[in-house]
Amino acid sequence: MGMRASLNESSVKKYQSDHVHDCKMKNYYEVLGVSTTSSREEIKKSYHNLIREYHPDKSNTQHSTQFHLIDEAWKTLSNDELRKKYDATYKASELHSVHPVQEEISLSETFYNAKLDQYERDCRCSGKYILSRAEISDELLLVDCDNCSLSIIIDCAICEQNKDANS
């Protein structure tokens, strides 16, 4: 029912404000020519190859921008904490571009329907956003309306505590 991205909303928003300059984020994995599942060593190897190719001392000044982008990608993806934040922010960015997101809310802004064991929120189209208790994790979740094309993002950073409390 929902797509997932890690980290809580405030961390994602802070990272976005610090790193997102365009409407569309740069894909650091593409910049370095690696996949999202690449190990740090694979990323490092690709970084070293690219940095040699695009270094301003070894190439013309046109490559200066690419060099800085490669360096920025490496600094982000080589640090485990920054990589997790980047991945979450990138996923959220992709979700916003693919799904019309009406709003971002916390789980506490939904209604828990004990009879159906699910969280609900009304959509402006008179449909509902529905999240079953089983889907809850400590992540951001994209939840689609059951009646239209809108979606909401639910911050479930504290959802696990709520899930345990309702058990």
C-alpha angles and dihedrals in degrees: 000000000000136000118227138230125169131239131046124284097254092053091049093048093048091049091047092051090049098044113020112090100155131044086251117052121229112254102232091191090059091045089057095037095238136117128250088252095053117125122240089255092054090049091048092051092051091045092053092049093049096043090055091049096047101033109133092230091058101038141033124285092259088077093056093092092048090048091055092046091051090049092048091049091051094048090052101042096041092059111074095212094046090045092054091049092046092049091051093046092047092050091049090049090051091048091053092050095046101037125040098240112205096191147329116245141168123246089251088068091065130079117245110221103202092186091061095028093232143111118242139189128181118244122217089247090062091255124114139244105222127193119179117220089240091063094058118113135150092276144084112276129201110218122189124214113252090225110035142019097269124111137191130208114228118203105222097176088124096029095104090060090050091046091054092046091053094049 
